[in-house]
Amino acid sequence: MWDGFIKTAAVTPKIRVADVSYNAEEVIRLAREAAAEGAKIIVFPELVLTAYTCGDLFLQAPLIRKAGRALLDVAHRTADLEALIFVGLPVEICGKLYNTAAVLQRGKILGLVPKRSLPNYNEYYEARWFHPGVEEVTEISFFGQTVPFGMNLLFRCIPKEEGLQGAEAESSGSLAGLMIGAELCEDLWTPDPPCTRAAMAGANLIVNLSASVEVTGKNIYREQLVSMTSARLIAGYVYASAGEGESSQDLVFGGQRLICENGTMLADSGRFTCGITYAELDIDRLLAERRRMTTYPSEPSPVYRVVPFTLKMERTVLTRIYNRRPFVPDEQADRERRCEEILTIQALGLKKRIEHVHSKAAVIGISGGLDSTLALLVTARAFDLLSMDHSGILAVTMPAFGTTDRTYHNAVEMSKALGCTLKEINIKEAVQIHFRDIGHDPSVTDVTYENGQARERTQILMDLANQYGGMVIGTGDMSELALGWATYNGDHMSMYAVNCSVPKTLVRHLVHYAADTCGDKRLQETLLDVLDTPVSPELLPPKDGRIAQITEDLVGPYELHDFFLYYVLRFGFDPLKIYRLAKLAFKGIYEDDVILKWEKTFYWRFFSQQYKRSCIPDGPKVGSVALSPRGDLRMPSDAVVSLWREKLDLL
């Protein structure tokens, strides 16, 4: 089963200047080693067969002829390999010498791509020996073979799909979408690199054969350049630079190897090493991002010649690390920056709404749980931005049948610590009257029993907002919206929903960040206890004073659901691919059958509960995934989930 991944290798051999035979042997050896590790795209440095630092030896006919014959030898002796191999060498055509990238597969030379931008400044003298590459593709005779030559060459994969059945056939990915363009070293450093037009013509993987000189600090710029180029092009980028063995007469080459995917650095060899650097590129992810970006100007171009090559459809062994919490940065410093940024976005959104409606107060139902805690913290920030006193925040605690002493105490303590106006309204009697009015037996603790409490609370908050000239601040988070884990016209409804784009796994970190930075010991202790409290709607009577209704026991672990949500909405991945990624991310934490169970639950709830999301209140988008029907998710409320569930049933 191939599910969108392709393993790539950037290779820096230790070579000898002008020793073509030795260099060719190293290229063959390392190409075979990389292929044995599963690499399907193998990239060597610029002029690797001769060395980049040959100087005026490039004007010697024996060196040029030897390099050409060595390329034929490399092709012949790697003919049993399926991988696409990119090798740098000088090529003479009609009396002109070109710095080229040769593309090899199964013993054939698929094309020769010349370098366009020849540096001739500082330590570089390429224009002394080489002629700039031409864009137009022509046919040339190369040691008896007819080979396409020109910058405007792209290499497109034609997958072999025979023999695929069942789940393999259903999740065969987008290998047919793999299109590769090549450029050489300085080409990337120019204002209009060849890779830009190649990507616009359909290339989603760019390879760069390079010989980049090391001077202090250059590696930082190089890494940024490769990373940002891959981001700008929404492409994979494999960069292989010359290293040890190049002449050190005046220069040192670091052999840095970089593999990026849409701005993410998947692998960085560092400098001053030789060897092979691997990473698996997710072509499905790149194609999904390009589909989503309607401004991406990708279309077939008649000026490019597309050369086909074939790869077998097979599963790529993954070494990539997948974050169990894709909404939460791994590094603490990044996480803290993200938390500060999100809290500010939430507060500014609420600030604007309060200003616009001339609200005198903010009304929040405080349960002592994570979501209402975050909403209260955000509201306090918004009031600070407006120079409004926190007494204008009406924090309402409404104990009922499931309220425990712990959550009640925390709700009271944090409200007082923030200087809010605290109001307690016990709703037990009102709900009992309501049950009597509709003829519901209160001993039957079913959905009517639970939702009756949620709607009573919302009614109270709405009426208090009218009474105080304020607005009700919503507390529900994005994970609950994705699963429909909210009472329709209960906690589902508010006048501004500050948490609507914040997933549950991130809510916890936002509250923790607030605890760490609040500077108030009393508030900090309360927030930390909120974090230690199980997530629960507290709509069922407690058992022995403890919370009886644990949300994640009922609906599933939020860290799993947030993982599913991210890859469903952000990239539109196949359910089987998401299952595979989840198994990798949660290995040793959840058994495979548990992951499958909750993924099936996710899809069922995500489709069946869209009607709740179709009418959610306004609220600020804070990240790349959001569920607003006015913003990111245009989904019919009556769409059928069968297609997605059937794929999982294949397992």
Secondary structure, DSSP 8 states (H G I E B T S, - for coil): ---SEEEEEEEE----TT-HHHHHHHHHHHHHHHHHTT-SEEE--TTTTT-GGGGGGGG-HHHHHHHHHHHHHHHHHTTT--SEEEEEEEEEETTEEEEEEEEEETTEEEEEEE------STT--GGGT-----SS-EEEEETTEEEEESS-EEEEEEEE-TT--HHHHHT-TTGGG-EEEEEEGGGGGSSS-HHHHHHHTT--EEEEEE--B--TTHHHHHHHHHHHHHHHHTSEEEEEE--TTS--SS--B---EEEEETTEEEEE--SS--EEEEEEEEHHHHHHHHHH-TT------TTSEEEEEEEE-----------S-TTS-SSHHHHHHHHHHHHHHHHHHHHHHHHHHT-SEEEEE--SSHHHHHHHHHHHHHHHHTT--GGGEEEEE---TT--HHHHHHHHHHHHHTT-EEEE---HHHHHHHHHHHT--TT--SHHHHHHHHHHHHHHHHHHHHHHTEEEEE---HHHHHHT-S-TTTTT--SEETTTT--HHHHHHHHHHHHHHS--HHHHHHHHHHHTS------S--BTTB----HHHHH--HHHHHHHHHHHHHH---HHHHHHHHHHHTTTTS-HHHHHHHHHHHHHHHHHTHHHHTT-------SS----TTTT----TT---HHHHHHHHT-
